[in-house]
Amino acid sequence: MKRTQIYLDEEIYKYLKAESKRTGKSLSEIIREKLRTDLKKSKENLLKAIEETAGIWQYKTDNVEEALRNLRKGKRIDSI
């Protein structure tokens, strides 16, 4: 675990102190839990976006350079 120092505005600090008192957890543990939750949501959202968009490009090709050349020439990419 790495140690770090952060500055909190008064509103956040009061919230964390109240949460600490209510749960019996340290400020550090509450902050770590909130960050873990946020990072997990971000990762899940990214994976969901990837799954939703995977395969939508109908002109899939392994030869990207040739596909781009054809697009620049105004040719359709029917059977690459």
C-alpha positions as CSV (number, residue, x, y, z in Angstrom):
1,M,0.0,0.0,0.0
2,K,1.3,3.5,-0.8
3,R,0.9,6.5,1.4
4,T,-0.4,9.8,0.0
5,Q,-1.7,13.1,1.1
6,I,-4.8,14.9,-0.3
7,Y,-6.6,18.1,0.4
8,L,-10.3,18.0,0.9
9,D,-12.7,20.8,0.9
10,E,-14.7,21.4,4.1
11,E,-17.9,19.8,2.8
12,I,-16.2,16.5,1.8
13,Y,-14.3,16.4,5.0
14,K,-17.4,16.9,7.1
15,Y,-19.2,14.1,5.1
16,L,-16.2,11.7,5.6
17,K,-16.0,12.5,9.3
18,A,-19.7,11.8,9.8
19,E,-19.4,8.6,7.7
20,S,-16.4,7.6,9.8
21,K,-18.3,8.2,13.1
22,R,-21.4,6.3,11.8
23,T,-19.5,3.3,10.5
24,G,-16.5,3.2,12.8
25,K,-14.1,3.2,9.8
26,S,-11.2,5.5,9.3
27,L,-11.3,8.3,6.8
28,S,-8.6,6.5,4.8
29,E,-10.7,3.3,4.6
30,I,-13.8,5.2,3.5
31,I,-11.9,7.0,0.8
32,R,-10.3,3.7,-0.4
33,E,-13.7,2.0,-0.5
34,K,-15.2,5.0,-2.5
35,L,-12.3,4.9,-5.0
36,R,-12.6,1.1,-5.4
37,T,-16.3,1.4,-6.1
38,D,-15.8,4.2,-8.6
39,L,-13.0,2.5,-10.4
40,K,-15.0,-0.7,-10.6
41,K,-17.9,1.1,-12.1
42,S,-15.7,2.9,-14.6
43,K,-14.2,-0.5,-15.7
44,E,-17.6,-2.1,-16.0
45,N,-18.9,0.8,-18.1
46,L,-15.9,0.6,-20.4
47,L,-16.3,-3.2,-20.8
48,K,-20.1,-2.7,-21.5
49,A,-19.3,0.0,-24.1
50,I,-16.8,-2.3,-25.8
51,E,-19.3,-5.2,-25.8
52,E,-22.1,-3.0,-27.3
53,T,-19.9,-1.7,-30.1
54,A,-17.9,-4.8,-30.9
55,G,-18.6,-5.9,-34.5
56,I,-20.5,-2.8,-35.7
57,W,-17.9,-2.0,-38.3
58,Q,-19.2,-3.9,-41.3
59,Y,-16.0,-3.6,-43.3
60,K,-13.7,-5.4,-41.0
61,T,-10.2,-6.0,-42.4
62,D,-6.8,-7.1,-41.2
63,N,-5.2,-4.8,-43.8
64,V,-6.0,-1.4,-42.4
65,E,-3.6,0.5,-44.6
66,E,-5.3,-0.9,-47.8
67,A,-8.7,-0.1,-46.4
68,L,-7.7,3.5,-45.6
69,R,-6.2,3.9,-49.1
70,N,-9.4,2.7,-50.7
71,L,-11.4,5.1,-48.5
72,R,-9.2,8.0,-49.5
73,K,-9.7,7.1,-53.2
74,G,-13.4,7.1,-52.7
75,K,-13.8,3.4,-53.3
76,R,-16.2,1.2,-51.3
77,I,-14.8,-1.5,-49.2
78,D,-17.0,-4.4,-50.3
79,S,-14.7,-7.4,-50.1
80,I,-11.5,-6.8,-48.4
